Amino acid sequence: MWATSFEQPDANFLVEHFLPSVVGTRFSPSNVADERALFIGDLATRLEALRDRLTVIASASRSDEEDLAYPWLWRFVGRFMVGAQSRAVQHAKIWAFHWRVDHKEYIELHVSSTNLTSSAFKSQIQAGWQVRLELGSRASQRARQTWGGLIKFLEALGASAGDVATSRVQRLLDLLGRAECPDGITFIASIPGEKNAARALRRFNPTELQVLTPTIGNWNHQTLRAWGKDLGISPERIHLNWISEEHQWAQSQGWTLSTATLRELERMGVRLRILPVDARVADEHRDADHRWSHAKLYLLRCGRKRRLMVTAATWSIAAGGAGKVAAQNVELGVLFDIDWAELESSGE
């Protein structure tokens, strides 16, 4: 397993929820002492069998207080921080799993906006993309090349997290060489010092852009115009989907847009669309659901086609860069064709 997180991975969440679902423990967490001992013992045994094969790469600094409940966890799970070469912010959320089932092997990938924390699952609504592919018996350079920007992203991620992390990530790169990326899938990466994400999207010739992300960076006249030029569209063709002060998500403090940036966006002609207060994320969405949306979605109109990018990247210079200003964050998104049009109309 390889997993990235911007926030420091929550040891309680990993032990109580995430890892048991991944490794398939026979027992469930319990407050009863004997039952809990069986659960912990079973989990530790299964993690021991996967020692040096569970990798987490994060950005935020480690807090010793977060490890007090399960200090033994990190003997089994390798935890690495970016910044070995130079200062970096690891904001991408990609998980990869290597499965062996009935003599067949699979690679499973998830790209989302989800941190490895309890709040990411219990307090937030996320968006993600997932694929599982059967692996061939041998790796080939041709198969590896089909993954495009994902390869360069993983190489940069490993290098930033140090030599041991690099060797761990190399195993994932080797596996990707045994399967071809599905048709119509493009990975969009932001790597500090490299070509920014907007320029990578420009080759799809977008004519309009819908943005739905809870965090908007500090834009001004020069940076916004430069970003639009990188993408190949004018600010008037950008639509920002936002919330009103009456929306329940406004209480979360997770949606941030400064007054100065809002005025600059309006002055530059960016279209502002207010999400309906009663809009529903899904059929299962209930009024009593107080989770707020942490999802980051970018819907590109490209002629008659629509392409959706699911990512962890906020709409900011730090995440994607603009003009000559390089990105500061390590980010990853996945772009694919889609018929979904609701973001262009009701915002639901």
DAGIHU-V725256 format. One record per residue. N is the residue number from 1. RES is the residue in one letter. SS is DSSP state (H for helix, E for strand, - for the rest). OMEGA is omega in radians with two decimals (none if undefined). Layout:
n={N;N}
res={RES;RES}
ss={SS;SS}
omega={OMEGA;OMEGA}
This chain:
n={1;2;3;4;5;6;7;8;9;10;11;12;13;14;15;16;17;18;19;20;21;22;23;24;25;26;27;28;29;30;31;32;33;34;35;36;37;38;39;40;41;42;43;44;45;46;47;48;49;50;51;52;53;54;55;56;57;58;59;60;61;62;63;64;65;66;67;68;69;70;71;72;73;74;75;76;77;78;79;80;81;82;83;84;85;86;87;88;89;90;91;92;93;94;95;96;97;98;99;100;101;102;103;104;105;106;107;108;109;110;111;112;113;114;115;116;117;118;119;120;121;122;123;124;125;126;127;128;129;130;131;132;133;134;135;136;137;138;139;140;141;142;143;144;145;146;147;148;149;150;151;152;153;154;155;156;157;158;159;160;161;162;163;164;165;166;167;168;169;170;171;172;173;174;175;176;177;178;179;180;181;182;183;184;185;186;187;188;189;190;191;192;193;194;195;196;197;198;199;200;201;202;203;204;205;206;207;208;209;210;211;212;213;214;215;216;217;218;219;220;221;222;223;224;225;226;227;228;229;230;231;232;233;234;235;236;237;238;239;240;241;242;243;244;245;246;247;248;249;250;251;252;253;254;255;256;257;258;259;260;261;262;263;264;265;266;267;268;269;270;271;272;273;274;275;276;277;278;279;280;281;282;283;284;285;286;287;288;289;290;291;292;293;294;295;296;297;298;299;300;301;302;303;304;305;306;307;308;309;310;311;312;313;314;315;316;317;318;319;320;321;322;323;324;325;326;327;328;329;330;331;332;333;334;335;336;337;338;339;340;341;342;343;344;345;346;347;348}
res={M;W;A;T;S;F;E;Q;P;D;A;N;F;L;V;E;H;F;L;P;S;V;V;G;T;R;F;S;P;S;N;V;A;D;E;R;A;L;F;I;G;D;L;A;T;R;L;E;A;L;R;D;R;L;T;V;I;A;S;A;S;R;S;D;E;E;D;L;A;Y;P;W;L;W;R;F;V;G;R;F;M;V;G;A;Q;S;R;A;V;Q;H;A;K;I;W;A;F;H;W;R;V;D;H;K;E;Y;I;E;L;H;V;S;S;T;N;L;T;S;S;A;F;K;S;Q;I;Q;A;G;W;Q;V;R;L;E;L;G;S;R;A;S;Q;R;A;R;Q;T;W;G;G;L;I;K;F;L;E;A;L;G;A;S;A;G;D;V;A;T;S;R;V;Q;R;L;L;D;L;L;G;R;A;E;C;P;D;G;I;T;F;I;A;S;I;P;G;E;K;N;A;A;R;A;L;R;R;F;N;P;T;E;L;Q;V;L;T;P;T;I;G;N;W;N;H;Q;T;L;R;A;W;G;K;D;L;G;I;S;P;E;R;I;H;L;N;W;I;S;E;E;H;Q;W;A;Q;S;Q;G;W;T;L;S;T;A;T;L;R;E;L;E;R;M;G;V;R;L;R;I;L;P;V;D;A;R;V;A;D;E;H;R;D;A;D;H;R;W;S;H;A;K;L;Y;L;L;R;C;G;R;K;R;R;L;M;V;T;A;A;T;W;S;I;A;A;G;G;A;G;K;V;A;A;Q;N;V;E;L;G;V;L;F;D;I;D;W;A;E;L;E;S;S;G;E}
ss={-;E;E;E;E;-;-;-;-;-;H;H;H;H;H;H;H;H;H;H;H;H;H;-;-;-;-;-;-;-;-;-;H;H;H;H;H;H;H;H;H;H;H;H;H;H;H;H;-;-;-;-;-;-;E;E;E;E;-;-;-;-;-;H;H;H;H;-;-;-;-;-;H;H;H;-;-;E;E;E;E;-;-;-;-;-;-;-;E;E;-;-;-;E;E;E;E;E;E;E;E;-;-;E;E;E;E;E;E;E;E;E;-;-;-;-;-;H;H;H;H;H;-;E;E;-;-;E;E;E;E;E;E;E;-;-;-;-;-;-;H;H;H;H;H;-;-;-;H;H;H;H;H;H;H;H;H;H;H;H;H;-;H;H;H;H;H;H;H;H;H;H;H;H;H;H;-;-;-;-;-;-;-;-;-;E;E;E;E;E;-;-;-;-;-;-;H;H;H;H;H;H;-;-;-;-;-;E;E;E;E;E;E;-;E;E;-;-;-;-;H;H;H;H;H;H;H;H;H;H;H;-;-;-;H;H;H;E;E;E;E;E;-;-;-;-;-;H;H;H;H;-;-;-;-;E;-;-;H;H;H;H;H;H;H;H;H;H;-;-;E;E;E;E;-;-;-;-;-;-;-;-;-;-;-;-;-;-;-;-;-;E;E;-;-;E;E;E;E;E;E;E;-;-;E;E;E;E;E;E;E;-;-;-;E;-;H;H;H;H;-;E;-;-;E;-;-;-;E;E;E;E;E;E;E;E;E;-;-;-;-;H;H;H;-;-;-;-}
omega={3.00;-3.12;3.08;3.13;3.03;3.09;3.12;3.13;-3.10;-3.09;3.11;-3.14;-3.13;-3.08;-3.02;-2.98;-2.92;-3.06;3.07;3.12;-3.14;-3.04;3.05;3.13;3.13;-3.08;3.13;3.08;-3.11;3.07;3.08;-2.98;-3.10;-3.14;3.13;3.11;3.09;3.14;-3.11;3.14;3.13;3.13;-3.13;3.12;-3.14;3.10;3.10;3.12;-3.12;-3.13;-3.11;3.11;3.07;-2.99;3.05;3.10;-3.05;-3.09;-3.02;-3.14;-3.09;3.05;-3.12;-3.12;-3.10;-3.05;-3.01;-3.07;-3.06;-3.11;-3.10;-3.03;-3.00;2.95;-3.10;-3.11;3.11;-3.12;-3.06;3.11;3.07;3.12;-3.13;-3.11;3.13;-3.11;-3.11;3.06;3.14;-3.08;-3.13;3.05;3.07;3.03;3.08;3.14;3.05;-3.08;2.95;-3.08;3.08;3.07;3.05;-3.13;-3.10;2.96;3.13;-3.09;3.03;2.99;-3.02;3.07;-2.92;3.02;3.11;-3.12;3.11;-3.11;3.13;-3.13;-3.01;-3.02;-3.04;2.99;-3.07;2.99;-3.12;3.09;-3.07;3.04;3.04;-3.06;3.05;-3.10;3.02;-3.09;-3.09;3.08;3.08;3.12;3.13;3.12;-3.13;-3.10;-3.13;-3.11;2.99;-3.04;3.13;-3.12;-3.12;3.10;-3.11;3.10;3.14;3.13;3.13;-3.13;-3.12;-3.10;3.06;-3.01;-3.12;3.10;3.11;3.14;3.10;-3.13;3.12;3.08;3.11;3.10;3.11;3.13;3.13;3.08;3.14;3.10;3.12;3.08;3.13;3.11;3.06;-3.13;3.09;3.10;-3.13;-3.07;2.95;3.13;-3.14;-3.14;-3.13;3.10;-3.05;-3.01;-3.13;3.11;3.09;3.13;-3.04;-3.08;3.09;3.09;-3.14;3.09;-3.14;-3.11;3.01;-3.11;3.01;3.12;-3.05;-3.11;3.10;-3.13;3.14;3.14;2.98;-3.04;-3.06;-3.06;3.14;3.11;3.12;3.13;3.10;3.09;3.08;-3.11;3.14;3.09;3.13;3.13;-3.13;-3.13;3.10;3.11;3.10;3.08;-3.02;-3.09;3.06;3.11;3.14;-3.10;-3.09;3.12;-3.14;3.14;-3.01;-3.02;3.10;3.11;-3.06;3.09;-3.07;3.11;-3.13;3.13;3.12;3.13;-3.14;3.11;-3.14;3.14;-3.13;3.07;3.08;-3.11;3.14;3.10;-3.13;3.12;3.11;-3.14;-3.09;3.13;-3.12;3.13;-3.12;3.14;-3.10;-3.08;-3.10;3.11;-3.11;-3.14;-3.06;3.07;3.09;-3.04;3.07;-3.07;3.07;-3.07;3.09;-3.11;-3.11;2.96;-3.11;-3.04;3.12;-3.08;2.96;3.07;-3.12;3.02;3.03;-3.00;3.00;-3.01;3.01;3.08;-3.05;3.09;-3.13;-3.09;-3.01;-3.08;3.10;-3.13;-3.14;3.13;-3.06;3.05;3.09;-3.04;2.91;-3.05;3.09;3.05;3.10;-3.06;-3.14;3.09;-3.11;3.07;-3.07;-3.08;-3.02;-3.12;3.14;-3.05;-3.04;-3.06;-3.12;none}
